[in-house]
Amino acid sequence: MAEPIRYRVDLADRVHHLVRVTVVVPQDLARGGRVVLSVWTPGSYVVRDYVHHVQTIAAHDADGDAVPLGRDGGTAWRLPEEAPGPVEVTLELYANDLTVRTNHVDDHHALLIPAATFPYVEGGEDRPHEVHLPPFPADHTVYSLLPAGPAPDTYVAEHRDHLIDSAFEVGDLPTLDFEVAGVPHRFVWAGHGGAPDLDRVANDATAIGEACLALFGGDLPTDHYTYLTVGWDTGGGGLEHRDGTVLQMPIHVFQDEDLYARFQTLLAHEYLHLWNVKRLVPAALVRPAYDRPTRSESLWVAEGWTAYYDELLPTRAGVWTTTRLLDTLASTWQRVSENPGAHRQSLRQASYEAWIKHYVHDENSPNVMTDYYGHGSLVAFELDLRLRAADPTGDGLDAVFTSLWQRHARTEDGYTEDDVLEAIAAHGGDELAALVETRVAVPGLPELDEVVRTVGLVWGEKGGPATPSLGVRVEESDAGVTFASVLRDGPAWRAGVTGGDRLVAIDGRTVARGLLDVTLRAHDPGDTVEVAVARGPRLLHLPVTLGEPVPTRTLRPADDATDVQRGAFARWAGQPLPES
């Protein structure tokens, strides 16, 4: 058998945010061997250049003698043709970037994201990869998404892709073990305090996991699952892995019901990736390249459909109320529809250009791009409702999703967009498939005004004082108000205000944090106000003609919902339609 690729991890300097990783290049791969550090990690489609964190790198033979190691491209090194094998290549990495995509080690914990940690050896990608990771200090515990190997403190991946898809956490951390459908699950909390309610997390994760399983049927597609969760001052997100996930939430998530509801959607989103993305894989991502971008036009399915269900599944699981579901759907519509970029970039473009648009924002991003998560979820919502309109006692998008799973999961080729459209046509007809293809290929929003009546819902508008529109997105702090983005063709845009301008005054009066809307409500749409902004060292006075208020839409039960619509709602949401 071919020699495995072996790694050793040293955390002795973790207090200084340093990790030392040694990869043993087997003898048959050492001569002219190429060692490559990935530039991105699956699930986060942007080049992160992990090589930036390499402090030192050196190679030695079995006798400890130095072996020359030359750069071979921006993120790889090559051993000499005469290199004796095996050769050990040791990197020192700086790890002080706490996200779900990057490494962070300190005296409290060590989060290791494999793409950022373990360089791979070209030619050895299909061999087993063994990681020796002893806990440091010794009383800490290693939590790995990989199964344990036969040797102590060793974890074994089937191949390179399995290794890159399996994060590690090390620490003396609160944990709780539980089961979903008889499969062992573990929740690990790596936040600094935060008083985690582990029992509540386990109950919610179990209910959400069972709702996911009910969607696809059969058995869970894994024999173990681990949530590695870090808590910090701010921020939030998740990254799916083959047999677990890395989550990040603000430290006080367990004391804030709105934040906790967001956490529940994160649990659902990343857990659903067990099926969608990790085993039902877009064709372009089946065997991705890690040293360069791997682009796919299907993220509107991989992430957009998952984002749609990450709100629906907590409701079906009973951990969300239907009111929260409807409020969240309406909020998604508001957020996406107010972005001019939704009418300039198609979902297919958004998927393909994720590497240069979605993860690389600037002040003009809302004007040129759309969000394949939120926008994709709205297209999934429309598709689901149109399927249910045609068959109120049917399963809507659930049936399409299930047929895709049954036909294309765990296949060597994955699925293509044509496969998705074919599944839609099989359940909803060619006309519906053509409509979805248009929604994906052409910039613009889905039509949701009338179709929501399928499940007994109607749109409304939130009451309260109306604020004339300035056409901006703001960032507020104690220092004041900054126009983070100025929306294309809106009032401020037409007046020459730009993203990044700092608001100084309106009509000669300063505007403190939280007072912009109050200030604008002293005027009527059509009024012209003088907006003073600081742009770098300059002070500008720009006349802005205020626009009509932007209504806040709501989604609520219809007063005249029929029994058929009520039945369709119950099948869709897993709960009865509430009274209006």
C-alpha positions, -999 to +999 in steps of 0.1 A: +000+000+000+011+036-007+025+054+023-001+078+039+005+115+041+013+122+078+011+154+098+022+165+133+008+195+150+026+214+178+006+238+199+033+246+225+034+283+215-003+288+212-003+316+237+016+336+210-009+325+184+016+302+168+011+267+154+038+244+140+027+218+114+050+192+100+040+172+069+060+141+061+065+137+023+068+100+016+099+087-002+081+080-035+068+116-037+098+134-023+120+137-055+108+170-071+078+168-048+055+198-046+039+209-013+009+232-016-010+253+008-046+259-002-058+294-010-095+288+000-117+265+019-148+248+006-180+266+015-163+300+015-158+310-021-130+336-020-092+334-022-079+339+013-042+333+006-035+314+038+002+315+028+001+350+043+002+334+078+033+313+071+061+326+094+088+301+085+091+269+064+120+244+063+126+209+051+148+181+066+156+146+057+153+116+080+188+124+095+178+159+103+198+175+075+184+205+057+168+199+023+166+229-001+130+240-006+122+264-033+091+285-040+070+272-069+042+297-074+026+319-048+014+292-024+036+261-031+071+249-026+091+222-045+117+198-032+148+192-053+149+163-078+176+146-058+158+149-025+160+117-004+128+105+011+110+108+033+113+145+038+097+165+066+085+200+058+077+222+089+057+254+088+052+279+116+018+295+112+005+327+128-031+320+139-050+350+153-079+354+129-111+342+145-136+333+118-151+300+107-127+300+077-094+308+095-072+296+123-073+311+158-052+297+187-046+312+221-044+302+258-082+294+257-086+273+226-072+263+192-094+263+162-077+248+132-093+250+097-075+223+076-072+243+044-053+270+063-033+245+083-023+214+064-003+217+031-010+188+008+015+168-013+008+166-050+004+131-062-007+119-027-042+134-028-060+100-028-039+085+000-050+084+037-040+115+056-031+110+093-029+139+117-011+135+150-025+162+173-018+158+211-037+182+233-017+211+248-020+216+277-024+180+285-057+185+304-073+199+273-094+179+248-091+176+210-124+177+192-120+165+157-145+160+128-122+131+117-124+096+132-097+087+156-069+065+143-054+034+159-024+054+174-030+077+204-038+114+195-041+105+158-070+112+134-073+097+100-089+111+068-097+089+038-080+113+014-070+150+010-106+162+004-118+145+036-090+161+056-097+196+042-134+190+051-127+183+088-119+210+113-103+207+148-110+224+181-088+220+212-095+233+247-111+227+281-145+235+268-182+229+276-196+201+256-228+180+254-234+147+236-268+138+222-283+117+194-304+124+163-321+093+148-297+072+168-265+089+155-241+105+180-239+142+179-217+166+199-219+203+206-187+221+217-188+257+229-155+275+226-167+310+236-151+328+265-180+323+290-213+333+275-233+309+298-243+285+270-276+267+275-264+234+262-296+215+270-316+240+249-291+237+220-293+200+221-331+200+221-333+225+192-306+208+172-323+174+176-357+188+165-341+206+135-321+175+126-352+154+126-370+180+104-341+178+079-343+140+080-380+141+074-374+163+043-351+138+026-361+105+042-339+075+048-311+075+073-288+104+083-259+105+057-233+104+085-224+082+114-214+111+136-218+149+137-200+177+156-208+214+161-176+234+168-189+267+180-169+298+188-182+329+206-167+364+202-177+400+207-195+403+174-199+385+141-216+353+131-216+327+104-210+291+097-190+268+075-202+233+066-180+202+067-186+166+057-194+154+092-199+186+112-197+224+111-179+254+126-202+281+138-195+316+152-219+338+171-217+367+195-208+357+230-242+368+244-262+347+219-279+327+247-292+358+264-308+375+233-338+358+218-334+375+184-297+364+182-307+330+194-333+327+166-305+336+142-284+309+158-312+284+152-312+292+115-275+287+115-279+253+130-305+244+103-285+259+075-252+241+082-270+208+091-289+208+059-256+210+041-251+174+052-273+167+022-272+198+000-236+206-009-217+178+010-234+149-008-256+165-033-228+184-049-227+209-078-207+193-106-180+219-105-173+213-068-171+175-068-133+176-069-123+212-064-089+227-069-076+242-038-048+263-052-071+284-073-108+294-075-132+267-084-163+284-098-199+272-100-230+287-114-252+267-091-247+284-057-283+297-060-292+261-053-264+251-030-268+282-008-300+298-019-322+268-014-304+260+019-311+296+030-348+292+022-350+260+043-330+273+072-360+295+080-386+269+072-371+239+090-370+255+125-407+263+120-414+227+110-393+216+140-415+237+163-386+258+176-398+289+156-433+303+156-450+309+123-450+347+131-412+346+132-411+327+099-433+352+081-414+382+096-381+367+084-394+360+049-407+396+047-374+410+060-355+390+034-377+404+007-372+440+020-334+436+021-330+420-014-356+442-031-340+474-019-306+465-035-303+480-070-278+452-077-307+427-078-317+443-111-281+444-125-267+410-117-284+376-123-283+348-098-262+328-122-237+356-124-238+360-086-230+324-082-201+324-107-187+358-095-189+349-057-151+350-057-149+386-067-182+401-056-200+383-027-171+381-003-154+413-015-177+442-006-172+479-009-195+509-006-209+503-041-216+466-038-254+470-032-256+488-066-239+461-087-245+427-071-272+405-056-270+380-028-274+344-040-283+335-004-312+359+001-322+364-035-318+326-041-341+319-012-368+342-026-367+323-059-370+290-040-399+305-021-417+314-054-409+280-069-422+262-037-455+282-038-461+277-075-456+240-071-481+240-041-505+261-061-506+234-088-510+207-061-521+220-027-519+186-012-484+180-026-450+185-012-439+215-034-402+221-035-396+193-010-404+168-037-380+184-062-353+185-036-359+149-027-358+137-063-325+156-068-311+138-038-322+104-049-308+108-084-276+128-079-264+124-043-230+108-039-224+106-076-190+111-092-204+138-115-226+157-091-255+177-106-257+204-132-282+233-135-299+213-163-304+185-138-322+209-114-344+223-142-352+188-153-363+179-118-385+210-116-401+202-150-408+166-138-428+180-108-441+213-121-440+212-159-418+227-186-434+261-182-424+264-145-389+251-153-386+278-180-397+304-155-371+294-130-344+294-157-354+330-164-353+339-127-317+326-126-305+339-159-320+374-160-315+401-133-347+409-114-369+397-085-394+369-083-431+376-084-445+370-049-474+395-047-502+370-055-486+336-052-484+338-014-522+333-013-514+297-021-507+292+016-532+317+028-510+347+031-511+383+019-487+412+019-492+443+040-473+474+051-460+482+085-476+512+101-459+540+119-445+574+109-433+576+073-397+587+067-389+604+034-362+585+015-326+597+013-316+565-005-287+555+016-274+527+039-258+540+070-233+530+096-237+546+130-214+550+160-209+574+188-188+595+164-218+600+141-234+587+109-216+575+078-232+567+045-219+532+040-236+530+006-255+554-016-281+535-036-279+540-074-304+565-088-318+574-054-321+609-040-286+611-025-271+595-055-286+621-078-273+649-056-237+636-057-234+620-023-212+589-024-206+559-002-181+567+026-193+603+030-197+612+067-229+630+075-222+663+093-255+681+092-289+685+075-301+720+069-274+732+093-282+710+122-259+681+132-273+646+132-263+623+160-264+585+162-300+572+159-315+606+149-313+605+110-349+592+106-362+616+131-345+644+113-359+634+079-394+630+093-395+668+098-397+671+060-420+659+033-411+639+001-401+664-026-385+688-001-349+698-008-326+697+021-290+708+024-268+678+033-234+686+047-209+657+044-172+653+051-154+636+023-118+631+033-105+666+042-133+683+024-166+697+036-194+696+010-229+711+010-252+692-014-289+698-020-309+666-019-345+663-029-361+637-007-379+608-022-411+589-012-409+568+019-399+532+013-427+511+028-418+482+051-437+451+038-452+425+061-464+390+054-495+380+073-524+355+073-553+364+049-586+372+066-604+351+039-580+322+038-598+291+025-596+256+040-575+245+010-550+273+016-549+265+053-542+229+045-514+240+021-499+263+048-498+234+073-481+211+049-456+239+040-448+252+075-456+222+097-479+243+118-514+256+114-520+290+097-524+315+126-555+337+128-551+371+111 
